Amino acid sequence: MGEFSIWHWLVVLLVVMLLFGGGKVSSLMGDLAKGIKSFKAVMAEDDGKAKQAAAPPAAPTAAAPPSPVLEARDATAPTGEPAKKPDLEHAA
């Protein structure tokens, strides 16, 4: 009791085939397969986006020279001495 033999499953399959027809069951299985493939494709796409987001950004190829205004904002030079302010009047 509680176990279904192969004959029970064959009778259930026969009843389902009679109720829905072979074409309907076939199209349902095809739609299920398409849904699974679509799900896998979206999951792979999301994994690709996550890997791209985790990767460090590419280094710029040509760096712009530092701005004299930004250099003037430095409080101290690496030696511990106050940084020299650039002469902005004669720089133009």
Secondary structure by P-SEA (a helix, b strand, c coil): cccccaaaaaaaaaaaaaaccaaaaaaaaaaaaaaaaaaaaaaaaaaaaaaaaacccccccccccccaaaaaaccccccccccccccccccc
